[in-house]
Amino acid sequence: MIRLLPASTAPEARPVLAARTLRAFADGFLALILPAYLVRLGFDAVTVGLITTATLLGSAATTLGAGFLARRLGVRGLLVGGAGLMAATALGFAAATEFWPLLLIAALAPINPSQGDSTLFAPLEQSVLATAIADRDRTALFARYSLVGSLGAATGALLAGLPDLAAPLLGLSDLAALQAMFVVHAAIGIGVALLYRRLPARAHTGGAARAAPAAPLGPSRRTVWRLAALFSVDAFAGGFLVNSLVALWLFHRFDLSLAATATLFFWTGLLAAVSQLAAAPLARRIGLINTMAFTHVPANICVVAIAFVDWLPAVIVLLLIRGLLAQMDVPARNSYVMAVVTPVERPAAASLTAVPRSLAAALSPALAGQLLAASAFAWPFLLGGGLKIAYDLVLLALFRNQRPPEERRG
């Protein structure tokens, strides 16, 4: 991994990348295990949507707090604490079987039921990475950050098929096999905490943190709020398409097994991972904003098309194409936010652009669950894809002329 990093990368980037890989691996199987577990407990699509909403709302609250406390408490302490919470809530899922305890645990859990990363870890890790690299290599490092996350999530999704295979071999019930996967998730959380312990004791986003003004945001406030508003639209649309609900739709619409769904998500995740490698060279040629928009629109045309397709092989092809294109905007987006603010503003900027995303994304899964329960038509795909296309066009119109430093110098 070290030789694959840009030459200007500082040592603290390595434990962050390793932790990101493990977290994505754990969330990759949990996003599929959780709806299957809830269905085994007897809950319907509406309940699955509500619990998914609770995970996103809880992530929004903890992410906001982390962004504003990072300057006082230090990034390392917050990351270690978040990993501990990850382990504790996973054990809670394994033990709980009633709706209200599950809803409370979901609200506390720093887990990610969607593509990308909407937890408290993401803005803290991104602020560390932005300081650990030269401007010219920032997008390349963020591409690797997204790459290891996509690879981890794809591999984790493949592991989600393990309960179906292991339960009969070990003499376990389906429910017990699924509960064992939550224990695995907790063990990974402990490993993530140990990786974060390797960061500097007062890891933050810039050497000027002590001399920083009291306000978390200064000259970049207007830019951050505009980006946050736009990213919220994208996230609200993405909430219709979180992996847990897409998996639930595949279970119900095509009677796809958990193992087959896990294999499909493995390949879509693998394609997303491969595409991250193209993000940095593409951004160098056409710019970060153009990279975000020009790769996102075709991906979401595929999403809209799924709503009108009733043949499983065609749906699989469209999901694979979406997987190849939909995540190329992530390293470009993360790099852009870190580039257009001052170093001392980075934790708050990362948090404030992530939290509205989490809040907006938390509104739509419950609505998507209602739509899936009420109609055989794939309304979540039509609404989610259409809103995402609108977001891409507005982003391109508003920000194509506001360039990061490396593009202005180029």
C-alpha positions, 0 to 999 in steps of 0.5 A: 500500500505504501508504494501506491501512495503519492510521494508527498504522503505523510505517515498518518495517512496509512492508519487512516486508509487501513481503518477506512478499509476495515470499516467499509468491509464491516459496513459492506456486509452489515448493509445486507445483513441488517435488512435480512435480520429484520425480515427474519425477526418479522418486520416489514419494509416500512419498519426496515425503512424506519430503522435505516432512517434512524441509522442515518439520523444518528450518524448526522448527529454524531458527525456534527458533534465530531466536526465541532469538537475536533479542535478541542478534543483532537481527532484521534480521541474522537475516532477511537471513541467512534470505533468503540461505539461501533463495536458496542452497537454491533453487539446491541444489534446481536442481542436485541429483537424488539423494535424500540431497542433496535431503533435506539441502537440504530440511532446510536450506531456509527454505521453506513447503510449506503454507498459512500460514507455518512458516518462521523469517521469520514469528515475526521479522516478526510481532514487528516488526509488533507493535511497529510498531502501536498495540494497537487496530490490531494485528489490522488490520495482521496481517490485511494481513500475511496478505492480502499473503501469501495474494495472493503465494501465489495468484499464485505458484501460478498461475506454477507452470503456466509450465514446462508452457507454456514448455518446448515454446516454449523447447525445454527438457525438462520437468526443465530447465523445473522447474529454472529455476523454482528459479533464479527462487526464488533470485533472489527470495530475494536481493530479499527480503534487500535489503528486510530491509536497510531495517529498523533495524540493531537491529530488535527487538520493543520498546524495553526489550530491553536491560533485559529479563530473561535468560529469553526468557519471563517472566510469560506462560510458562504461556499460551505453552506452552498455546497452543503445545500447541494450535497443535501439534495444529492443525499436525499436522493441517495436515501431512496437507493441505500444498499439495505433498501435496494437489497430488500427490493431485490429480495421481494421483487425477484425473490433473490437470495441473500447469497446471490444479492451479496454476490451482486453487491460484491461486483458492483462494489468492485467496479466502484473501486476500480473506477476510483483509480480513474478519478484523479487523472480525469480530474487533472484533465477536466477539473474536479467539478466536471468530474463530479457531474459528468460521471454522475449523470450517466450513472443516474440515468441507469438508476431511472431506467431500472424503474421501467425494467422487469427483467432481472438480467437487465436490472443486474446490468444497469446496477453494474453500470451504475456501480462503475460510474456512481462513485467516481465523484466521491474523491473529487467531491471530498478533495474539492471541499478540502481545497476551497476552505482554509486548513483550519476550517477543514474539520468543520467544513467536512462535517457541515457538508456531511451532516446535511447529507446525512440528515437529508438521506435520513428522510428518504429511506422511510419514504422509500420503505412506504413506497416499496410496501405500497406499490410494485413499481420501483418508485425509489429508483425513479425519484432517486435517480431523477433528483440526482440528475437535477443536482448534477446540473445545478452543481455544474452551473454554480461551481464550475468556475470556482476552482481549487488551487491546483487548477488555478495554478495549472 
